């Protein structure tokens, strides 16, 4: 089993940067692919970025591509999402998730096995 705790959210202005962190516990963390999702009020949860268990493969939603970087530290059991040039439309609750697929990070939330509680990101214009 994997427990996930996100941090790093907050209120920022458009154009600012944020780094979200997801601390994982559990002996099997390193075998999981990891993903970041977000959910804005009244909208469905959507994929933001994903990374394979080794960190060698990453993928991004078109809405954040070029502005965001996902990375992982398998010594510190932490996954990061660096977001730059933030826009008001990035406002959402951001969730970290773990998928047993390992070699690739799925695009759909139903393929993830474990979820964190979420961290709020609010971008003002």
MARBA-3410 file (N, C-alpha, C, O; in Angstrom, 1 decimal):
125
0.8,-1.2,0.0,0.0,0.0,0.0,0.9,1.2,0.0,2.0,1.2,0.5 ~ 0.4,2.3,-0.6,1.1,3.6,-0.7,0.2,4.7,-0.1,-0.9,4.8,-0.5 ~ 0.8,5.5,0.7,0.1,6.7,1.3,0.8,7.9,0.6,2.0,8.0,0.5 ~ -0.1,8.8,0.2,0.4,10.0,-0.5,-0.1,11.3,0.2,-1.2,11.4,0.6 ~ 0.8,12.3,0.4,0.5,13.5,1.0,1.1,14.7,0.1,2.3,14.8,-0.1
0.2,15.5,-0.4,0.6,16.6,-1.2,0.8,17.9,-0.4,0.3,18.0,0.7 ~ 1.7,18.7,-0.9,1.9,20.0,-0.3,2.4,21.0,-1.3,2.8,20.6,-2.4 ~ 2.5,22.3,-1.0,3.0,23.3,-1.9,2.0,24.1,-2.6,2.4,25.1,-3.3 ~ 0.7,23.9,-2.4,-0.3,24.7,-3.0,-0.3,26.1,-2.3,0.3,26.3,-1.3 ~ -1.1,27.0,-2.9,-1.3,28.3,-2.4,-1.9,29.2,-3.3,-2.4,28.9,-4.4
-2.0,30.5,-2.9,-2.5,31.6,-3.7,-1.4,32.3,-4.3,-0.5,32.9,-3.6 ~ -1.4,32.4,-5.7,-0.3,33.1,-6.4,-0.9,34.0,-7.5,-2.1,33.9,-7.7 ~ -0.1,34.8,-8.0,-0.6,35.7,-9.1,-0.2,35.1,-10.5,0.7,34.2,-10.6 ~ -1.0,35.5,-11.5,-0.7,35.0,-12.8,0.7,35.3,-13.2,1.2,36.4,-13.0 ~ 1.4,34.3,-13.8,2.8,34.5,-14.2,3.8,33.9,-13.1,5.0,33.7,-13.4
3.3,33.7,-11.9,4.2,33.1,-10.9,4.4,31.6,-11.1,3.9,31.0,-12.0 ~ 5.3,31.1,-10.2,5.6,29.7,-10.2,5.3,29.0,-8.9,5.2,29.7,-7.9 ~ 5.0,27.7,-8.9,4.8,26.9,-7.7,5.5,25.6,-8.0,5.5,25.1,-9.1 ~ 5.9,25.0,-6.9,6.3,23.6,-6.9,5.5,22.8,-5.9,5.6,23.0,-4.7 ~ 4.8,21.8,-6.5,4.0,20.9,-5.6,4.8,19.7,-5.3,5.6,19.3,-6.1
4.7,19.2,-4.1,5.4,18.0,-3.7,4.3,16.9,-3.3,3.2,17.2,-2.8 ~ 4.7,15.7,-3.5,3.9,14.6,-3.0,4.8,13.6,-2.3,5.6,12.9,-3.0 ~ 4.7,13.5,-1.0,5.5,12.6,-0.2,4.8,11.2,-0.1,3.6,11.2,0.2 ~ 5.5,10.2,-0.5,4.9,8.9,-0.5,5.5,8.0,0.6,6.7,8.1,0.9 ~ 4.7,7.2,1.2,5.2,6.2,2.2,4.7,4.8,1.7,3.7,4.7,1.0
5.5,3.8,2.1,5.2,2.5,1.7,6.4,1.9,0.9,7.0,2.6,0.1 ~ 6.6,0.6,1.2,7.8,0.0,0.6,7.8,-0.2,-0.9,8.8,-0.3,-1.5 ~ 6.6,-0.2,-1.4,6.5,-0.4,-2.9,6.4,0.8,-3.7,6.1,0.7,-4.9 ~ 6.6,2.0,-3.1,6.4,3.2,-3.9,7.2,3.2,-5.1,6.7,3.7,-6.2 ~ 8.5,2.7,-5.1,9.3,2.8,-6.3,8.9,2.0,-7.5,9.3,2.2,-8.6
7.9,1.1,-7.2,7.4,0.3,-8.3,6.2,1.0,-9.0,5.7,0.4,-10.0 ~ 5.8,2.1,-8.5,4.6,2.7,-9.1,4.9,3.9,-10.0,5.8,4.7,-9.7 ~ 4.2,4.0,-11.1,4.2,5.2,-11.9,3.3,6.2,-11.1,2.5,5.9,-10.3 ~ 3.7,7.5,-11.3,3.0,8.5,-10.5,2.4,9.6,-11.4,2.9,9.8,-12.5 ~ 1.3,10.1,-11.0,0.6,11.1,-11.8,0.1,12.3,-11.0,-0.1,12.2,-9.8
0.0,13.4,-11.6,-0.7,14.6,-11.0,-2.0,14.8,-11.8,-2.0,14.9,-13.1 ~ -3.0,15.0,-11.1,-4.3,15.4,-11.7,-4.8,16.7,-11.0,-4.3,17.1,-10.0 ~ -5.8,17.3,-11.6,-6.4,18.5,-11.0,-7.9,18.5,-11.3,-8.4,17.9,-12.2 ~ -8.6,19.2,-10.3,-10.0,19.3,-10.5,-10.5,20.7,-10.1,-10.3,21.1,-8.9 ~ -11.1,21.4,-11.0,-11.6,22.7,-10.8,-13.1,22.5,-10.4,-13.7,21.6,-10.8
-13.6,23.5,-9.7,-15.1,23.5,-9.3,-16.0,23.3,-10.5,-15.9,24.0,-11.5 ~ -16.8,22.3,-10.4,-17.8,22.0,-11.5,-17.2,21.3,-12.7,-17.9,21.1,-13.7 ~ -16.0,20.9,-12.6,-15.3,20.2,-13.7,-14.9,18.8,-13.3,-14.7,18.5,-12.1 ~ -14.6,17.9,-14.3,-14.1,16.6,-14.0,-12.6,16.7,-13.7,-11.9,17.6,-14.0 ~ -12.2,15.7,-12.9,-10.7,15.6,-12.6,-10.0,15.3,-14.0,-10.4,14.4,-14.7
-8.9,16.0,-14.2,-8.2,15.8,-15.4,-6.7,15.6,-15.2,-6.1,16.0,-14.2 ~ -6.1,14.8,-16.1,-4.7,14.5,-16.0,-3.9,15.7,-16.3,-4.2,16.5,-17.2 ~ -2.8,15.9,-15.5,-1.9,17.0,-15.7,-0.5,16.6,-16.2,0.0,17.0,-17.2 ~ 0.1,15.6,-15.4,1.4,15.1,-15.8,1.6,13.7,-15.2,1.0,13.4,-14.1 ~ 2.5,12.9,-15.8,2.8,11.6,-15.2,4.2,11.3,-15.4,4.9,11.8,-16.3
4.7,10.3,-14.6,6.1,9.9,-14.7,6.2,8.4,-14.4,5.5,7.9,-13.5 ~ 7.0,7.7,-15.1,7.2,6.3,-14.9,7.9,6.0,-13.6,8.4,6.9,-13.0 ~ 8.0,4.7,-13.2,8.6,4.4,-11.9,10.1,4.7,-11.9,10.6,5.1,-10.8 ~ 10.8,4.7,-13.0,12.2,5.0,-13.0,12.4,6.5,-13.2,13.5,7.0,-12.9 ~ 11.4,7.2,-13.6,11.6,8.6,-14.0,12.0,8.9,-15.4,12.2,10.0,-15.8
12.2,7.8,-16.2,12.8,8.0,-17.5,11.7,8.5,-18.5,12.1,9.0,-19.6 ~ 10.5,8.3,-18.2,9.4,8.6,-19.1,8.4,9.5,-18.4,7.9,9.3,-17.3 ~ 8.1,10.7,-19.1,7.2,11.6,-18.6,6.2,12.0,-19.7,6.4,11.8,-20.9 ~ 5.0,12.4,-19.3,4.0,12.9,-20.2,3.2,14.0,-19.6,3.1,14.1,-18.4 ~ 2.7,14.9,-20.4,2.0,16.1,-20.0,0.7,16.3,-20.7,0.6,16.0,-21.9
-0.3,16.9,-20.1,-1.4,17.4,-20.8,-1.0,18.6,-21.6,-0.1,19.4,-21.3 ~ -1.7,18.8,-22.7,-1.4,19.9,-23.6,-1.5,21.3,-22.9,-0.8,22.2,-23.2 ~ -2.4,21.3,-21.9,-2.7,22.6,-21.3,-1.5,23.1,-20.4,-1.4,24.3,-20.1 ~ -0.6,22.2,-20.0,0.5,22.5,-19.2,1.9,22.3,-19.8,2.9,22.6,-19.3 ~ 1.9,21.6,-21.0,3.1,21.3,-21.7,3.9,22.5,-21.9,3.4,23.5,-22.4
5.2,22.5,-21.6,6.1,23.6,-21.8,6.1,24.5,-20.6,7.0,25.4,-20.5 ~ 5.2,24.4,-19.7,5.1,25.3,-18.5,5.4,24.5,-17.2,5.6,25.0,-16.2 ~ 5.3,23.1,-17.3,5.4,22.3,-16.1,6.4,21.2,-16.3,6.7,20.7,-17.4 ~ 7.0,20.8,-15.2,7.9,19.6,-15.2,7.6,18.7,-14.0,7.5,19.2,-12.9 ~ 7.4,17.5,-14.3,7.2,16.5,-13.3,8.6,15.7,-13.1,9.3,15.4,-14.0
8.9,15.4,-11.8,10.1,14.7,-11.5,9.8,13.9,-10.2,8.8,14.1,-9.5 ~ 10.7,13.0,-10.0,10.6,12.1,-8.8,12.0,11.9,-8.2,13.0,11.8,-8.9 ~ 12.0,11.7,-6.9,13.2,11.4,-6.2,12.9,10.1,-5.4,12.2,10.1,-4.4 ~ 13.4,9.0,-5.9,13.1,7.7,-5.4,13.9,7.4,-4.1,13.8,6.3,-3.5 ~ 14.8,8.3,-3.7,15.5,8.1,-2.4,14.6,8.8,-1.3,14.4,8.3,-0.3
14.1,10.0,-1.7,13.3,10.7,-0.7,11.8,10.4,-0.9,10.9,10.9,-0.1 ~ 11.5,9.4,-1.8,10.1,9.0,-2.0,9.1,10.2,-2.2,8.1,10.3,-1.6 ~ 9.6,11.1,-3.1,8.8,12.3,-3.3,8.7,12.5,-4.8,9.6,12.3,-5.6 ~ 7.5,13.0,-5.2,7.2,13.4,-6.6,7.0,14.9,-6.6,6.3,15.4,-5.7 ~ 7.5,15.6,-7.6,7.3,17.0,-7.7,6.6,17.4,-9.0,6.7,16.7,-10.0
5.9,18.5,-8.9,5.4,19.2,-10.1,5.7,20.6,-10.1,5.2,21.4,-9.3 ~ 6.7,21.0,-10.9,7.0,22.4,-11.0,6.2,23.1,-12.1,6.1,22.6,-13.2 ~ 5.5,24.1,-11.7,4.6,24.8,-12.6,5.0,26.3,-12.7,5.1,27.0,-11.7 ~ 5.2,26.7,-13.9,5.7,28.0,-14.2,4.6,28.8,-15.1,3.7,28.2,-15.6 ~ 4.8,30.1,-15.1,3.8,30.9,-15.9,2.4,30.5,-15.6,1.6,30.3,-16.6
2.0,30.5,-14.4,0.7,30.1,-14.0,-0.4,31.0,-14.5,-0.2,32.2,-14.6 ~ -1.5,30.4,-14.8,-2.6,31.1,-15.4,-3.8,31.0,-14.5,-3.9,30.0,-13.7 ~ -4.8,31.9,-14.5,-6.0,31.7,-13.7,-6.7,30.3,-14.0,-7.3,29.8,-13.1 ~ -6.6,29.9,-15.2,-7.3,28.6,-15.5,-6.6,27.4,-14.9,-7.0,26.3,-15.0 ~ -5.4,27.6,-14.3,-4.7,26.5,-13.6,-5.3,26.3,-12.2,-4.9,25.4,-11.5
-6.2,27.2,-11.8,-6.8,27.1,-10.4,-7.6,25.8,-10.3,-8.5,25.5,-11.1 ~ -7.2,25.1,-9.3,-7.8,23.8,-9.1,-7.3,23.1,-7.8,-6.3,23.6,-7.2 ~ -7.9,22.0,-7.4,-7.3,21.2,-6.4,-6.4,20.2,-7.1,-6.9,19.5,-8.1 ~ -5.1,20.1,-6.7,-4.2,19.2,-7.4,-4.0,17.9,-6.6,-3.7,18.0,-5.4 ~ -4.1,16.8,-7.2,-4.0,15.5,-6.6,-2.8,14.7,-7.1,-2.5,14.7,-8.3
-2.1,14.0,-6.2,-1.1,13.1,-6.6,-1.7,11.7,-6.6,-2.5,11.4,-5.7 ~ -1.2,10.8,-7.5,-1.8,9.5,-7.5,-0.7,8.5,-8.0,0.3,8.8,-8.6 ~ -0.9,7.2,-7.5,0.1,6.2,-7.8,-0.6,5.1,-8.6,-1.7,4.6,-8.3 ~ 0.1,4.6,-9.7,-0.5,3.6,-10.5,0.5,2.4,-10.6,1.7,2.5,-10.8 ~ -0.1,1.2,-10.4,0.7,0.0,-10.4,1.2,-0.4,-11.8,1.9,-1.4,-12.0
0.8,0.4,-12.8,1.3,0.1,-14.2,2.8,0.3,-14.3,3.5,-0.4,-15.1 ~ 3.4,1.1,-13.4,4.9,1.2,-13.3,5.6,1.8,-14.5,6.2,2.9,-14.3 ~ 5.6,1.1,-15.6,6.4,1.5,-16.7,5.9,2.7,-17.4,6.6,3.4,-18.1 ~ 4.6,3.0,-17.3,4.0,4.2,-17.9,3.0,4.8,-17.0,2.4,4.1,-16.1 ~ 2.7,6.1,-17.2,1.7,6.7,-16.3,0.4,6.9,-17.1,0.4,7.6,-18.1
-0.6,6.3,-16.6,-1.9,6.3,-17.4,-2.5,7.7,-17.4,-2.2,8.6,-16.6 ~ -3.3,8.0,-18.4,-3.9,9.3,-18.6,-5.3,9.3,-17.8,-5.8,10.4,-17.6 ~ -5.9,8.2,-17.5,-7.2,8.2,-16.9,-7.1,7.9,-15.4,-6.3,7.1,-15.0 ~ -7.9,8.6,-14.6,-7.9,8.5,-13.2,-8.2,7.1,-12.7,-7.7,6.7,-11.6 ~ -9.0,6.4,-13.4,-9.5,5.1,-12.9,-8.4,4.0,-12.9,-8.5,3.0,-12.3
-7.3,4.3,-13.6,-6.1,3.4,-13.6,-5.2,3.6,-12.5,-4.1,2.9,-12.4 ~ -5.4,4.6,-11.7,-4.6,4.9,-10.5,-5.1,4.2,-9.3,-6.3,4.1,-9.1 ~ -4.2,3.7,-8.5,-4.6,2.8,-7.3,-4.7,3.6,-6.0,-5.6,3.3,-5.2 ~ -3.9,4.6,-5.9,-3.8,5.4,-4.6,-3.8,6.9,-4.9,-3.3,7.3,-5.9 ~ -4.5,7.6,-4.0,-4.6,9.1,-4.2,-4.3,9.8,-2.9,-4.5,9.3,-1.8
-3.7,11.0,-3.1,-3.6,11.9,-1.9,-4.8,12.7,-1.7,-5.9,12.5,-2.4 ~ -4.8,13.5,-0.7,-6.0,14.3,-0.3,-6.1,15.6,-1.1,-7.2,16.2,-1.0 ~ -5.1,16.0,-1.8,-5.2,17.2,-2.7,-4.6,18.4,-2.0,-4.6,18.5,-0.8 ~ -4.2,19.3,-2.8,-3.7,20.6,-2.4,-4.2,21.7,-3.3,-4.2,21.6,-4.5 ~ -4.7,22.8,-2.7,-5.4,23.8,-3.5,-4.4,24.8,-4.1,-3.4,25.2,-3.5
-4.6,25.0,-5.4,-3.8,26.0,-6.1,-4.7,27.1,-6.7,-5.7,26.8,-7.4 ~ -4.5,28.3,-6.3,-5.4,29.4,-6.8,-4.5,30.5,-7.4,-3.6,31.0,-6.8 ~ -4.8,30.8,-8.7,-4.1,31.7,-9.4,-4.9,33.0,-9.7,-6.0,32.8,-10.4 ~ -4.6,34.1,-9.2,-5.3,35.3,-9.4,-4.8,36.1,-10.6,-3.6,36.0,-11.0 ~ -5.7,36.8,-11.3,-5.4,37.5,-12.5,-4.9,38.9,-12.2,-4.5,39.7,-13.1
END
